[in-house]
Amino acid sequence: MYTTVVCWAVMLVGLLSQQPASRSTASALLDFEFFKIKVQPIFLAKRPGHARCISCHASGTPLRLQPLSPGSATWNDEQSRKNFEAVRRVAFPGSLKSPLLIHPLAEPAGGDFFHSGGKHWDSQNDPEWQTLKAFVLGS
């Protein structure tokens, strides 16, 4: 029994130690300029029947975007860097299963079960969803 526990512990430590390394290496592949110019505006976009992403994601959610400065229509460079770091936790380079892609996507279109802000896109053909996909895939 002791040997079995030790084997499981060693395997678990091995798996846990590998994941952050591969994730941080992969995260380096995400393009900050693309994010700043093309992805961030999606978080500010108004969509009929939905709140803007920033409405919820500036507080109270695991994906925490920087609040806009008073009177600002967009983020400054420092805020954009912080947003990029936050989004890197949900955008796994090369993975169409990234939470950034599937969480706000309707379930019939390949999204996951629930997003408290609603499902913003009914199709993977939506131009905003395509922009997020290009960001995650690096294309």
C-alpha positions in Angstrom: 0.0 0.0 0.0 2.8 2.4 0.9 4.4 1.8 -2.5 1.1 2.5 -4.3 0.7 5.8 -2.4 4.3 6.9 -3.2 3.8 6.0 -6.9 0.6 8.1 -7.1 2.3 11.0 -5.3 5.3 10.9 -7.6 3.0 10.8 -10.7 0.9 13.7 -9.3 4.0 15.9 -8.5 5.3 15.1 -12.0 2.1 16.1 -13.7 1.7 19.3 -11.7 5.3 20.3 -12.2 5.0 19.9 -16.0 1.7 21.8 -16.5 2.9 25.3 -15.5 6.1 25.0 -17.6 4.2 24.0 -20.7 1.5 26.5 -20.1 4.0 29.4 -19.5 5.9 28.4 -22.6 2.7 28.3 -24.6 1.5 31.6 -23.2 4.5 33.3 -24.6 3.1 32.6 -28.1 0.1 34.9 -27.5 0.6 38.2 -29.3 0.2 41.3 -27.1 -0.2 43.8 -29.9 -2.9 41.6 -31.5 -4.6 41.4 -28.1 -4.4 45.1 -27.5 -5.6 46.2 -31.0 -8.2 43.4 -31.9 -9.2 41.5 -28.7 -9.6 44.2 -26.1 -12.2 46.1 -28.2 -14.4 43.0 -28.0 -14.5 43.3 -24.2 -15.9 46.8 -24.6 -18.4 46.1 -27.4 -22.1 46.5 -26.9 -24.2 43.6 -28.1 -28.0 43.6 -28.2 -29.4 41.7 -25.2 -26.1 41.4 -23.4 -24.0 43.5 -21.0 -20.5 44.4 -22.3 -17.8 42.0 -21.1 -16.2 44.7 -19.0 -19.4 45.2 -17.1 -18.9 41.9 -15.2 -15.2 41.3 -15.8 -13.9 44.4 -14.1 -14.9 42.9 -10.7 -16.3 39.8 -9.2 -15.2 37.2 -11.8 -12.1 35.0 -12.1 -11.2 36.7 -15.4 -10.6 40.1 -14.0 -10.1 42.9 -16.5 -8.8 46.3 -15.4 -11.6 48.8 -14.9 -11.6 51.7 -17.3 -10.1 55.0 -16.0 -12.8 57.6 -15.5 -13.6 59.3 -18.8 -11.6 56.7 -20.8 -13.1 54.8 -23.7 -10.3 52.2 -23.7 -7.3 51.0 -21.6 -3.8 52.6 -21.4 -0.7 50.5 -22.0 -0.2 49.5 -18.4 -3.8 48.4 -18.0 -3.6 46.5 -21.4 -0.6 44.6 -20.1 -2.5 43.6 -17.0 -5.5 42.6 -19.1 -3.2 40.5 -21.3 -1.8 38.7 -18.2 -5.4 38.0 -17.0 -6.5 36.7 -20.4 -3.4 34.4 -20.7 -4.9 32.3 -18.0 -7.9 31.5 -20.2 -6.4 31.5 -23.7 -4.3 28.4 -24.2 -2.3 28.9 -27.4 -3.3 26.5 -30.2 -6.3 25.1 -28.2 -9.8 25.6 -29.5 -10.9 24.4 -26.0 -9.6 27.5 -24.4 -12.1 29.0 -22.0 -11.8 32.3 -23.7 -13.4 30.6 -26.8 -15.9 28.2 -25.4 -17.2 30.0 -22.3 -19.2 32.8 -24.1 -20.0 30.6 -27.1 -23.5 29.0 -27.4 -23.5 25.3 -26.5 -24.9 24.1 -29.9 -21.9 26.0 -31.5 -19.4 24.2 -29.3 -19.5 26.3 -26.2 -19.6 25.0 -22.6 -22.6 24.8 -20.4 -22.8 28.1 -18.6 -21.6 31.7 -18.7 -23.3 34.0 -16.2 -23.0 36.9 -18.7 -24.9 34.9 -21.3 -23.7 33.4 -24.5 -22.5 36.2 -26.7 -22.0 34.2 -29.9 -24.4 31.7 -31.5 -21.9 30.6 -34.1 -18.2 30.1 -34.5 -18.6 32.2 -37.7 -19.2 35.3 -35.7 -16.5 37.9 -36.6 -15.7 38.6 -32.9 -15.4 34.9 -32.1 -13.2 34.5 -35.2 -10.9 37.3 -33.8 -10.6 35.5 -30.5 -9.8 32.3 -32.3 -7.1 34.0 -34.4 -5.6 35.3 -31.1 -5.6 31.9 -29.5 -4.3 30.1 -32.6 -1.7 32.7 -33.4 -3.0 33.3 -36.9 
